[in-house]
Amino acid sequence: MAQEWEEPVEGEEVEELRVGKTVSCEMVGLAEALQQEVEEGNCEYKWKLCDPTPERLDKLVSQLKWRIEEGLGEAVYEIGFEDDGTPRGLSDEEMEKSLDTLKHMAAKLDSHVTVVRTSMGKEGKCAEVLVRHIADMRHFMELRIAVIGNVDAGKSTLIGVLTKGKLDNGRGSARMNVFRYRHEAENGRTSAISLQIMGLDAKGDVVNYSSLRDPSWSEIAEKSSKILTFVDLAGHEKYIKTTMFGMTAHVPDYAMVMVGGNMGVTKMTKEHLGLALALKIPFYIVITKIDIAPEHVLKRTIDTLTKILRSPGVRKMPMICKCEEDAVTVARSIGNSDGRVVPIFLTSCVKGDGLDHVRSFLNLLPARQVEEVGKDQPFEFFIDDVYMVAGVGTVVAGTMTGGSFELGTSPDLVMGPDGNGKYHPVVIKSIQNKRMPVKEAECGQNVTFALKKFRKNQVRKGMVIVHKSIAVAVRNFDAEVVILHHSTTIQRNYQPMIHCLGSRQVAKIRDMNRDSVLRTGDKARVGFTFMYRPEYVKEGARFVFREGKTKGMGKIVKVYAAEDEVETLFHEEEEGTDVKSEEKG
């Protein structure tokens, strides 16, 4: 939707937000023209839906079903708009009849209708309506959100407040619900990946919140139509490899970049922003601790973020969300294919400022179409953790990125590659989704599988369970890479750590499509060889490589199975040349 992009807020407005005042924003404004309606996607334009015939109603219900399936459980209807996006509008009576018809259509599909906002068109009212499938124990929409940012930015605290519904006491009470280990609670710093969920029902209400006791994951899943899985990642520089593993292996749909309003944009904030950009993950920014941030520091933080986002290498459009209307607008914009809009929220987990805007935004956050495409692919499951459960055996946790699976079927699944690049047949005994026993798993879900006849030491993080038709063990691959930062030069035999999908392993540069060395900012086609064992990677996968800090990013353009002959990337005569390390100075 077209709109004016917010400039960084001035000092007076910052003070308004900092002390917790509500900035007014009228929900009933003038409707703006939308883009031309497209056949794909979950958005439908309807001028009016008044008194349809039974035949017409059946067609409308089929159309609504298609839009809900496209949105993986939810659809957006723009009532009062023509197909070309013109906001024509309806009278009050026509709008009421149209909404009644839409509710009748939704009821036939076990869905609920919520009016998100209304506005004035050329001839009357327009409305944006969310239609969401009502919770069902087997099917719910799931989004994974990686929470990144500098240490002490308030990542775990915000997750604790959003998932438990209780404000922080200013001394870290909220984050205690998120930490996994005792040393994390003692020093207040996350060192291991933690998963927390937030459930939303068909009306958009959070189902986690209870005055009696905290509901279990299975209870949340039973009542939810949409579940947000927060992947809490470490912010300290010493845990950067853990954060990179979480950003690649957990396959997040979005990233939430946390910035402490009282500490500004730090080196690790920029590192994590670069990681999200390199992996093409849409992100939004949450500035925390505005209740204790000095006015000039908060303003400088916003100015610095805006400058970074608008820089030539990033080219994003920052929009500061100061009201519900802004949250609705950016939730629709962030899911667009270009992904240029970056929402910025100003919050306080102690006073509660801005948290309602974040919840509204998360409620309307759309599913990415990557998962819809993956449903038609062969079975693919990345293992990101392994457990030994008494009485059950070996259990693997991870993300379904392709196909679906139902207990009782035998779809020729194999697990690997092992240290020798071999895959072994595997049988899945049981499935749990959000700690709730289920009979099937679908693409896009975080699930756990109990495996038959496998010991824990036979399974490692980074292995996959796939259909045997796509099982490949890759030792060599070619990629288009960009060097983000390197103090010296990069050349053949350089050995960085590769983070790609669930794999993390040292790889050697065996070849390049140029004779010279690579420096910061250079682009090249590079051939890599894994040093220790074959891995499961595939063409089109994005990766980052590092040696301490992030050094570069790339996209795999060709993989070689063990028996394939590796191509030579540089074809000129190189006899007698011995490329040696070249240092600055």
Order of alpha helices (4+ residues) and beta strands (2+ residues): alpha-beta-beta-alpha-beta-alpha-beta-beta-beta-alpha-alpha-beta-alpha-beta-alpha-beta-alpha-beta-alpha-beta-alpha-beta-alpha-alpha-beta-beta-beta-beta-beta-beta-beta-beta-beta-beta-beta-beta-beta-beta-beta-beta
